[in-house]
Amino acid sequence: MRISILIITHNRGDDLKICLDSLVKQSRKADEVVIIDNGSTGGTKSVIDFFKDKLPIKYFYESTSSIPKSRNMSLREASGDILAILDDDCIVENDWTENIEFYHRKYQAVAIIQGRVIPLEASSLVGKTYIAAAEAYIERNFFAGKSQDSEVELPRIINGFISLKKEEVNRLGIYFKEEFPFFSDKEFGIRLQKIGTKVLYAPSILIYHKYKFKSFFALFVRYFRMGRIDSKLKKIYGSFEINPGLSQLYQTAAVIMADKRVRYMAKIIMVSAYVLRSISYAIGYCYQNLRHWFK
């Protein structure tokens, strides 16, 4: 069983270096590492060249800055039996590829296996706000009443950090839709859910992910875009969970207020920011609806 690791990168040479270094340390080496350079202008290529003697790298340059387009290129170019998608700002445990192979051999009828993603500790209030919101969303929509420490069949993928069988990619014609420049992994997951694709969650497949937001404004822009995307998805696929519902707002606020590592005033700022983030989402959702109605 050959394993291909698929990474797209854009002007994050320092992060990519740490990511590739964690792949070098794997107990079970990858058979190929497909890297799509998504229009980088800095020293990204020199980082990749440094690792060419350490990893079986296949390098491709894509001048158009498009995550779904680059994801599709990596799916086409990969030759492995198992395709593992990773971001350039992730760090994986030393047994990551070993566990991916173990679970795909164990569950041969399962097309997609999703590992556990642990956010690296955010130092900024905006980062802490995003992580609290993301964790509440995942708990509510994917693990209600279930443990995140056990193998669980998921309704759909949680995020884009998945491993999937190449034969299923070919059989189902799996691809990321390029008309979704943001959150294409969410559309991808809902589409596969609609056709009954099985997704298994295996917590021992561990990924550590950096969440970087330079300002609360960047956070609000992200959720404005998410609101627009969810409006589109609602029209295409019908019902699915809407991101910033009141129950999730309460749940996230409770998580923030219960965090003993954060000072009280900081908690108030984070809860206020989360409320504004939800408003940004609602504005984006309504804006997209209005665009659709007035076409």
WODA-V281837 format. One record per pair of residues at least 24 apart in sequence whose C-alpha atoms are under 6 Angstrom apart, sorted by the first residue. I is the first residue (numbers start at 1). J is the second residue. Records with the same first field share a line. If there is no record, write none. Layout:
BEGIN
I = J / J
END
This chain:
BEGIN
1 = 81
2 = 31 / 80 / 81
3 = 30 / 31 / 80 / 81 / 82
4 = 31 / 32 / 33 / 80 / 83
5 = 33 / 83 / 84 / 85
6 = 34 / 84 / 85 / 86
7 = 35 / 86 / 87
8 = 35 / 36 / 37
9 = 37 / 38 / 88
10 = 38 / 40
11 = 40 / 42
13 = 44
15 = 89
16 = 88
19 = 90 / 91
22 = 91 / 92
25 = 94
26 = 94 / 95
27 = 94 / 95
28 = 97 / 98
32 = 56 / 57
33 = 57
34 = 58
35 = 59
36 = 60 / 61
37 = 61 / 62
38 = 62 / 65
39 = 63 / 65
68 = 176 / 178
69 = 178
72 = 175
81 = 165 / 166
82 = 164 / 165 / 166
83 = 163 / 164
84 = 162 / 163
85 = 161 / 162
86 = 161
89 = 210
90 = 208 / 209
91 = 207 / 208
92 = 207
93 = 206
96 = 205
99 = 205
110 = 198
111 = 164 / 165 / 198
112 = 163 / 164 / 199
113 = 162 / 163 / 199 / 200 / 201
114 = 162 / 200 / 201
115 = 201 / 202 / 203 / 205 / 206
116 = 203 / 205 / 206
117 = 207 / 208
118 = 208
119 = 208 / 209
120 = 209 / 210
126 = 216
129 = 270
133 = 252
136 = 252
149 = 203
151 = 201 / 202
152 = 200 / 201
153 = 199 / 200 / 201
154 = 199 / 200
156 = 189 / 193
157 = 189
160 = 185
220 = 277 / 280
223 = 280 / 281
224 = 280 / 281 / 284
227 = 281 / 284 / 285
228 = 284 / 285 / 288
231 = 285
244 = 278
END
